[in-house]
């Protein structure tokens, strides 16, 4: 979406890992606002959830990338009567990050830029820079 002084975009990404790790679902968003006097304010965000193969429902519009790889024949597995235990890698593992960037062009040869990023909305995971 784009207007005269603001632009926004949203994207989603699905990854299928060939191991038993599962699927990774990511959503990325960006809003850019053009302020007066050659100043730009940007807001970025990403949210990622990893799900086990048993929990994932990819839907009809996804294409697994693993079909393009050569696969070895499956080895014989030993069956047990007890259900498998869910480990932390098989559970939903959410992660996210939010970043704000301010960029201003003072004149033709001088540009000031600064950004802040917070992971998992935790102030202890705050990073920043000014250049």
N, CA and C of each residue as an Amber inpcrd file, in Angstrom:
protein
   393
   0.8590000  -1.1630000   0.0000000   0.0000000   0.0000000   0.0000000
   0.9040000   1.2250000   0.0000000   0.6110000   2.1700000  -0.8680000
   1.4450000   3.3630000  -0.9290000   0.5800000   4.5930000  -1.1580000
   0.8220000   5.6010000  -0.3530000   0.1990000   6.9210000  -0.5170000
   1.3290000   7.9100000  -0.8000000   1.0220000   9.1900000  -0.8120000
   2.0420000  10.1780000  -1.1590000   3.1810000  10.2440000  -0.1470000
   2.9020000  10.0680000   1.1390000   3.9580000  10.1800000   2.1430000
   4.0840000   8.9540000   3.0440000   3.3550000   7.8850000   2.7690000
   3.4230000   6.6830000   3.5990000   3.3450000   5.4410000   2.7120000
   4.1020000   4.4250000   3.0980000   4.0720000   3.1410000   2.3890000
   4.0520000   2.0330000   3.4330000   3.3030000   0.9870000   3.1600000
   3.2140000  -0.1490000   4.0830000   3.2810000  -1.4380000   3.2870000
   3.9080000  -2.4480000   3.8790000   3.9690000  -3.7550000   3.2290000
   3.8850000  -4.8440000   4.2890000   3.3830000  -5.9880000   3.8610000
   3.2190000  -7.1470000   4.7350000   3.5870000  -8.3780000   3.9250000
   4.3660000  -9.2690000   4.5130000   4.7850000 -10.4860000   3.8140000
   4.7410000 -11.6560000   4.7790000   4.5010000 -12.8410000   4.2310000
   4.5340000 -14.0610000   5.0240000   5.4660000 -15.0500000   4.3550000
   6.0950000 -15.8880000   5.1810000   7.0650000 -16.8640000   4.7000000
   6.8370000 -18.1640000   5.4450000   6.8460000 -19.2660000   4.7140000
   6.7060000 -20.5890000   5.3160000   7.9100000 -21.4050000   4.8900000
   8.6000000 -22.0090000   5.8510000   9.7450000 -22.8660000   5.5500000
   9.4690000 -24.2630000   6.0770000   9.8050000 -25.2570000   5.2770000
   9.6550000 -26.6570000   5.6620000  11.0530000 -27.2280000   5.8070000
  11.4300000 -27.5910000   7.0160000  12.7530000 -28.1280000   7.2630000
  12.7410000 -29.6340000   7.0470000  13.7540000 -30.1820000   6.3450000
  13.7340000 -31.6060000   6.0150000  13.8850000 -32.5230000   7.2290000
  14.4550000 -32.0480000   8.2960000  14.5900000 -32.8850000   9.4900000
  13.2530000 -32.9390000  10.2200000  13.2230000 -33.5230000  11.3580000
  11.9820000 -33.6200000  12.1330000  11.6670000 -32.3130000  12.8660000
  12.4290000 -31.2510000  12.6040000  12.2450000 -29.9740000  13.2950000
  10.8600000 -29.3940000  13.0540000  10.3850000 -29.4250000  11.8280000
   9.0360000 -28.9380000  11.5640000   9.0000000 -27.7880000  10.5900000
   8.0560000 -26.8790000  10.8060000   7.8100000 -25.7620000   9.9060000
   8.0410000 -24.4490000  10.6410000   8.4610000 -23.4380000   9.9020000
   8.6520000 -22.1020000  10.4560000   7.7370000 -21.1450000   9.7000000
   6.8530000 -20.4590000  10.4220000   5.9340000 -19.4850000   9.8540000
   6.3950000 -18.0980000  10.2880000   6.6520000 -17.2040000   9.3370000
   7.1170000 -15.8540000   9.6530000   6.2140000 -14.8200000   8.9930000
   5.9640000 -13.7310000   9.7110000   5.2190000 -12.5960000   9.1730000
   6.0720000 -11.3490000   9.3670000   6.2520000 -10.5790000   8.2990000
   7.0650000  -9.3730000   8.3260000   6.2020000  -8.1860000   7.9130000
   6.3180000  -7.0920000   8.6500000   5.5830000  -5.8800000   8.3170000
   6.5030000  -4.6710000   8.3240000   6.1910000  -3.6970000   7.4830000
   7.0060000  -2.4930000   7.3820000   6.0990000  -1.3030000   7.0740000
   6.3310000  -0.2030000   7.7830000   5.6470000   1.0600000   7.5130000
   6.7250000   2.1340000   7.3910000   6.7040000   2.8790000   6.3050000
   7.6700000   3.9530000   6.0740000   6.8830000   5.2460000   5.8910000
   7.2410000   6.2660000   6.6860000   6.5680000   7.5600000   6.6310000
   7.5850000   8.6220000   6.2290000   7.3290000   9.3120000   5.1440000
   8.2110000  10.3740000   4.6660000   7.7980000  11.6860000   5.3280000
   8.6270000  12.1640000   6.2490000   8.3810000  13.4240000   6.9420000
   8.9100000  14.5800000   6.0920000   8.5270000  15.8080000   6.4250000
   9.0760000  16.9630000   5.6910000  10.5910000  17.0610000   5.8890000
  11.2250000  17.8170000   5.0420000  12.6640000  18.1110000   5.0970000
  13.5290000  16.8550000   4.9860000  13.2250000  15.9950000   4.0300000
  14.0420000  14.8130000   3.7220000  14.2890000  13.9130000   4.9240000
  13.2900000  13.7100000   5.7510000  13.3850000  12.8220000   6.9080000
  12.4190000  11.6630000   6.7150000  12.9110000  10.4630000   7.0000000
  12.1070000   9.2590000   6.8170000  12.0710000   8.4750000   8.1300000
  10.8710000   8.0560000   8.5460000  10.6730000   7.2510000   9.7480000
  10.1580000   5.8810000   9.3180000  10.8430000   4.8270000   9.7490000
  10.4680000   3.4650000   9.3580000  10.2080000   2.6250000  10.5920000
   9.1910000   1.7900000  10.5240000   8.8510000   0.8470000  11.5850000
   8.8130000  -0.5420000  10.9600000   9.6030000  -1.4660000  11.5200000
   9.6850000  -2.8300000  11.0160000   9.2690000  -3.7920000  12.1150000
   8.6850000  -4.8920000  11.7510000   8.3440000  -5.9220000  12.7230000
   8.3520000  -7.2900000  12.0760000   8.7850000  -8.2850000  12.8310000
   8.7480000  -9.6650000  12.3620000   8.2820000 -10.5430000  13.5140000
   7.4480000 -11.5170000  13.1830000   6.9620000 -12.4790000  14.1680000
   7.1310000 -13.8630000  13.5650000   7.7710000 -14.7640000  14.3100000
   8.0820000 -16.0940000  13.8010000   7.6230000 -17.1470000  14.7970000
   6.9820000 -18.2030000  14.2880000   6.5530000 -19.3290000  15.1130000
   7.0440000 -20.6040000  14.4470000   7.6940000 -21.4480000  15.2190000
   8.1290000 -22.7490000  14.7370000   7.1770000 -23.7930000  15.2820000
   6.6670000 -24.6450000  14.4030000   5.7200000 -25.6840000  14.8080000
   6.2380000 -27.0480000  14.3850000   5.8780000 -28.0510000  15.1690000
   6.2620000 -29.4120000  14.8080000   5.4450000 -29.8630000  13.6140000
   5.8630000 -30.9390000  12.9880000   5.1430000 -31.4660000  11.8240000
   3.7200000 -31.8780000  12.1910000   3.4930000 -32.3460000  13.4210000
   2.1630000 -32.7840000  13.8220000   1.2220000 -31.5970000  14.0080000
   1.7390000 -30.4220000  14.3840000   0.8980000 -29.2580000  14.6740000
   0.6370000 -28.3890000  13.4600000   1.4540000 -28.5040000  12.4260000
   1.3700000 -27.5750000  11.3020000   0.2430000 -27.9380000  10.3490000
  -0.4650000 -26.9080000   9.9030000  -1.4800000 -27.0470000   8.8750000
  -1.1460000 -26.0170000   7.8110000  -0.4760000 -26.4450000   6.7480000
   0.0490000 -25.5140000   5.7640000  -1.0120000 -24.9410000   4.8350000
  -2.0810000 -25.6500000   4.5900000  -3.1280000 -25.1350000   3.7160000
  -2.8750000 -25.4510000   2.2570000  -3.8190000 -25.0950000   1.3880000
  -3.7410000 -25.5060000  -0.0130000  -2.7850000 -24.6950000  -0.8840000
  -2.3160000 -23.5250000  -0.4350000  -1.5150000 -22.6730000  -1.3000000
  -0.0180000 -22.7700000  -1.0560000   0.4370000 -23.7060000  -0.2480000
   1.8600000 -23.8230000   0.0300000   2.4560000 -24.9580000  -0.7810000
   3.7310000 -24.8060000  -1.1210000   4.4360000 -25.8390000  -1.8580000
   5.6720000 -26.2290000  -1.0590000   5.7920000 -27.4740000  -0.6360000
   6.9760000 -27.8740000   0.1170000   8.2050000 -27.8550000  -0.7880000
   9.2780000 -27.2070000  -0.3320000  10.4900000 -27.1230000  -1.1260000
  11.2720000 -28.4240000  -1.1130000  10.9920000 -29.3030000  -0.1840000
  11.6940000 -30.5740000  -0.0850000  11.4480000 -31.4950000  -1.2600000
  10.4190000 -31.2690000  -2.0630000  10.1570000 -32.1550000  -3.1900000
  11.2010000 -31.9970000  -4.2830000  11.9780000 -30.9400000  -4.2520000
  13.0020000 -30.7170000  -5.2600000  14.3160000 -31.4100000  -4.9250000
  14.4620000 -31.9280000  -3.7360000  15.6950000 -32.5870000  -3.3080000
  15.5920000 -34.0880000  -3.5040000  16.7470000 -34.7090000  -3.7650000
  16.8020000 -36.1650000  -3.8730000  16.7580000 -36.7500000  -2.4670000
  15.8820000 -37.7050000  -2.2540000  15.7380000 -38.3000000  -0.9270000
  16.2320000 -39.7270000  -0.9270000  16.8310000 -40.1150000   0.1870000
  17.2670000 -41.4990000   0.3610000  16.0700000 -42.3380000   0.7660000
  16.0850000 -43.6410000   0.4580000  14.9800000 -44.5030000   0.8970000
  14.8870000 -44.5260000   2.4160000  13.6590000 -44.5860000   2.9100000
  13.4380000 -44.5890000   4.3620000  13.9520000 -45.8810000   4.9660000
  14.5430000 -45.7620000   6.1430000  15.0160000 -46.9360000   6.8570000
  13.8860000 -47.4890000   7.6940000  13.9630000 -48.7690000   8.0230000
  12.9340000 -49.4140000   8.8220000  12.9830000 -48.8710000  10.2370000
  11.8420000 -48.4790000  10.7440000  11.7600000 -47.9230000  12.0950000
  11.1360000 -48.9470000  13.0270000  11.5280000 -48.8910000  14.2840000
  10.9690000 -49.7730000  15.2980000   9.7520000 -49.0870000  15.8880000
   8.6020000 -49.7530000  15.8810000   7.3770000 -49.1650000  16.4090000
   7.2410000 -49.4830000  17.8860000   6.7120000 -48.5210000  18.6270000
   6.4560000 -48.7250000  20.0450000   4.9920000 -48.4680000  20.3060000
   4.4920000 -48.9820000  21.4200000   3.0760000 -48.8030000  21.7250000
   2.7910000 -47.5010000  22.4540000   3.7970000 -46.8600000  23.0230000
   3.5650000 -45.6110000  23.7460000   3.6960000 -44.4320000  22.7910000
   2.8920000 -43.3710000  22.9930000   2.9820000 -42.2010000  22.1180000
   4.2930000 -41.4660000  22.3460000   4.8430000 -40.8360000  21.3080000
   6.0940000 -40.1020000  21.4880000   5.8840000 -38.8830000  22.3730000
   6.9210000 -38.5510000  23.1440000   6.8610000 -37.3880000  24.0290000
   7.1980000 -36.1430000  23.2210000   6.5160000 -35.0540000  23.4990000
   6.7810000 -33.7960000  22.8130000   7.9500000 -33.1030000  23.4930000
   8.9410000 -32.7310000  22.7000000  10.0860000 -32.0160000  23.2400000
   9.9110000 -30.5300000  22.9730000  10.8100000 -29.7320000  23.4880000
  10.7230000 -28.2830000  23.2930000  10.8350000 -27.9190000  21.8100000
  11.6320000 -28.6790000  21.0400000  11.7760000 -28.3550000  19.6290000
  10.5030000 -28.6480000  18.8510000   9.6090000 -29.4870000  19.3860000
   8.3720000 -29.8060000  18.7010000   7.2410000 -28.8660000  19.0990000
   7.4070000 -28.1190000  20.1440000   6.3560000 -27.2120000  20.6090000
   6.4010000 -25.9170000  19.8030000   5.3690000 -25.1120000  19.9670000
   5.3760000 -23.7930000  19.3380000   6.4600000 -22.9530000  19.9900000
   7.3290000 -22.3690000  19.1820000   8.4090000 -21.5360000  19.6950000
   8.2740000 -20.1590000  19.0440000   7.5700000 -19.2040000  19.7050000
   7.4060000 -17.8850000  19.1040000   8.6340000 -17.0110000  19.3330000
   8.9150000 -16.1520000  18.3840000   9.9920000 -15.1790000  18.5060000
   9.5910000 -13.9700000  17.6710000  10.0100000 -12.8120000  18.1010000
   9.6550000 -11.6180000  17.3470000  10.6440000 -10.5040000  17.5820000
  10.5490000  -9.4910000  16.7590000  11.4420000  -8.3540000  16.8630000
  10.7370000  -7.1280000  16.2800000  10.9740000  -5.9680000  16.8890000
  10.4250000  -4.7030000  16.4100000  11.5890000  -3.7230000  16.3000000
  11.6350000  -2.9840000  15.1980000  12.7050000  -2.0070000  15.0050000
  12.1230000  -0.6910000  14.5020000  12.7360000   0.4110000  14.9350000
  12.3720000   1.7540000  14.4800000  13.6430000   2.4050000  13.9460000
  13.5430000   3.0070000  12.7660000  14.6980000   3.6600000  12.1650000
  14.3030000   5.0720000  11.7380000  15.1680000   6.0310000  12.0300000
  14.9640000   7.4230000  11.6350000  16.1620000   7.8420000  10.7950000
  15.8860000   8.3630000   9.6130000  16.9530000   8.7620000   8.6970000
  16.6490000  10.1600000   8.1850000  17.6490000  11.0430000   8.2540000
  17.4460000  12.4220000   7.8110000  18.6520000  12.8870000   7.0040000
  18.3640000  13.5490000   5.9070000  19.4130000  14.1230000   5.0740000
  19.4800000  15.6140000   5.3830000  20.5500000  16.0310000   6.0620000
  20.6830000  17.4280000   6.4740000  21.0440000  18.3310000   5.3060000
  21.9640000  17.8850000   4.4730000  22.2930000  18.5720000   3.2270000
  22.7650000  17.5140000   2.2330000  23.3300000  17.9480000   1.1040000
  23.7010000  16.9920000   0.0610000  24.7600000  15.9910000   0.4960000
  25.5890000  16.3460000   1.4620000  26.6820000  15.4590000   1.8620000
  26.5620000  14.9280000   3.2880000  25.5200000  15.2980000   4.0220000
  25.3880000  14.8850000   5.4200000  24.0660000  14.1670000   5.6390000
  24.1770000  12.9540000   6.1650000  22.9920000  12.1570000   6.4750000
  23.1380000  11.6140000   7.9000000  22.0710000  11.7180000   8.6820000
  22.0400000  11.2010000  10.0490000  21.0400000  10.0550000  10.0860000
  21.4460000   8.9650000  10.7420000  20.5810000   7.7890000  10.8090000
  20.7070000   7.1560000  12.1880000  19.5790000   6.7140000  12.7260000
  19.5800000   6.0130000  14.0000000  18.5060000   4.9420000  14.0030000
  18.7430000   3.8700000  14.7650000  17.7480000   2.8100000  14.8530000
  17.7640000   2.1790000  16.2360000  16.6420000   1.5990000  16.6030000
  16.4900000   0.8260000  17.8420000  15.7750000  -0.4650000  17.4850000
  16.1810000  -1.5490000  18.1320000  15.5460000  -2.8420000  17.9020000
  15.3260000  -3.5290000  19.2380000  14.1420000  -4.1290000  19.4070000
  13.8250000  -4.8740000  20.6190000  13.3560000  -6.2680000  20.2070000
  14.0000000  -7.2860000  20.7790000  13.6290000  -8.6660000  20.4750000
  12.6580000  -9.1850000  21.5200000  11.6370000  -9.9060000  21.0600000
  10.6320000 -10.5360000  21.9290000   9.9900000  -9.5480000  22.8950000
   9.8650000  -8.2930000  22.5050000   9.2970000  -7.2090000  23.3200000
   9.8390000  -7.2100000  24.7460000  11.1300000  -7.4730000  24.8740000
  11.7990000  -7.4990000  26.1650000  12.8240000  -6.3580000  26.1870000
  12.6880000  -5.3830000  27.0890000  13.6270000  -4.2590000  27.1310000
  15.0770000  -4.6770000  27.3680000  15.3130000  -5.8580000  27.9260000
  16.6940000  -6.3210000  28.1160000  17.3470000  -6.6830000  26.7880000
  16.5550000  -6.9330000  25.7530000  17.0810000  -7.2630000  24.4310000
  17.0080000  -6.0540000  23.4990000  17.3850000  -4.8910000  23.9970000
  17.3290000  -3.6520000  23.2250000  18.6960000  -3.3710000  22.6120000
  18.7120000  -3.0790000  21.3240000  19.9320000  -2.6950000  20.6220000
  19.6580000  -1.3700000  19.9250000  20.7010000  -0.5570000  19.7400000
  20.5140000   0.7180000  19.0740000  21.8280000   1.1690000  18.4520000
  21.7380000   2.1140000  17.5220000  22.9260000   2.6780000  16.8830000
  22.5630000   4.0300000  16.2830000  23.5720000   4.8950000  16.1770000
  23.4360000   6.1980000  15.5280000  24.6470000   6.3620000  14.6220000
  24.4020000   6.8060000  13.3960000  25.5330000   7.0470000  12.4840000
  25.2970000   8.3190000  11.6860000
